[in-house]
Amino acid sequence: MASDERVIVPAHTPKPLPNHLRSELTSALLSTSAIPVIQSTLQKASQEEGWTPSIRARAKQLISSGQVMNWQEVVEVLVKESIERQDKQPTLPGGIRRVRQDRNSAVELAKTADEAISVKFPAQAITEGKKAIRDALDHVIEVEGAGVIG
């Protein structure tokens, strides 16, 4: 794809994106410096929020406690925990999590500071990543019937 060519995207694109359109967009982004810019943006924003040290601390915790036995298990747990919705187990002040036992009762479980390590990807990093992706797409797509974006 030439750098001045744009991918034509229908105004009402079905979700998920059709494979051919996903492939065209990927090729268009790879033909520019967009991917390294997006990667750099996410890396910078996550570092500013202290996410990397949290990941390291949680990995050490998983290994030292015996909850995992190999690197693959560490990665699986970290990925699951990093994308879990925050409202599944809201943390209260002091690291206490409220867990619903049944319809009529709730139990509070005290968690030590070490047990309460959060590896959820920072919201600010997600916001910055969305902006970088939007900017990158603005340079490579044209919405059908709307003209050039950007």
N, C-alpha and C positions, 0 to 999 in steps of 0.2 A: 504494500500500500504506500503510495507516495505521501509525503508529509503534509501536502495541502489537500489531500482527499479526505472526505468525511464519510462516516457511516450514516446512512439514512435510517432513522429509527421511527417506526409508526407512532403517531401521537398517543394511541392507546395500545401499549405493548402488553401482551399477556404475561402473567406471572406463573411459573418461572419463565425467564427468557427462553425463547426457542434456541436450540443448540447452534444453529447457523448464525444467529445474531450475537450470541455470547462469544462465538469464535471470532467474528468480525471485530467486535469491541476489544477483545483480548489482543488481537493482532494490531489494531489501531493503537492501543495503549503501549504495546511493546515496541512499536516503531517510533515512539517519542521517549522523552526522559521521565514520563509520568510515573512509572512503577518505582524507580529510585526515589522520586520526590515523595510519593505516598509513604513508602517505607521509612524514609527519613523523618517525615512528619509524625508518624505513629511512634517511632522510636524516641524521638525528642519529647513528645507529649507524655509518653508512658514513663520515661526517666524522670521528668519533672514531678510526676505524681508518686515516685518511689516504688513503682510496680516491680521492677527487676529485683531489688533486694527482697521484696515480699515473696516473689517466686522462689528465690534461693532459700530463704528462711523456711518456707513451707516444704520445699523439697527435702531439706535437711531434717525437718521435723518428721516427715513421713518415713524417711529411711531409719532415723534413730529410734523411732517408736516401734518399728517392725511392721507398720501398716502396709508397707510395700516391700517386695523382695528384689525388684530389678528396675532398670531405667524405664522400660516400657510401661510398667505399672505406675511409676512416678508421673510420667507424661500423661497417661490416661486420667489419673486423679486430678492433676493440675488443670488439664483442659476442661474437664467436667466442672471443677470448682470455679474456673475463671469465667465460664459462660452461664453459670447458674443465675437465675433471677434473684435479685437481692431480697425480694419480699417472701421468698420461701421460708427463710428463717431470720426474721429481723433481729438484729443485735441491739440490745438495750444498753443503757449506760453501765459501765463496769464489765462489759464483755458477757453479759447474761443474754442468753437466747431463749425466746419464748417458743415452745414447741407444743402444738395442739395434739393432745392425746386422743381425745374423742370429742363428740358434740358438746358434752357438758363440762369438760374440765380442761385445764391447761396446766402444764408443768413448767417450772423454770429450772433450767439447767445452768449452773454456774460454770463458766469457762475461764480458765486461766488466760493470761495475756498471750502465752505461747500457743494455746489451742485456738485462739481467736484470730490467727493470721488470715487476712483477707487477700485472695489472689484474683478477685474480680477485676477485670480490665477497667481502668479508670474511665469514668464518664467523660471527662474533659478530653482524654485521648481519643475517644470515639467521636466526639464532636469535631475535633481537629481533623481526624481521619476522613470524616464525611465531607468536610470542606475541601480537603485535598483531592478527594475522588471526584467531587462535583466539578472542581476547577479542571481536572484532567479530562473529564468527559466533555466539558464545554468546548475543549479544543479539538475533539475528534468526532463529535456527532452533530447531526442536523436532524431536528424533529420534522418528520414529514408534514408539509403544509405550514410549518411555522418559521422556516428559514433557519439561519445559523444561530445557535445558542451562544451567548456571551457577548 
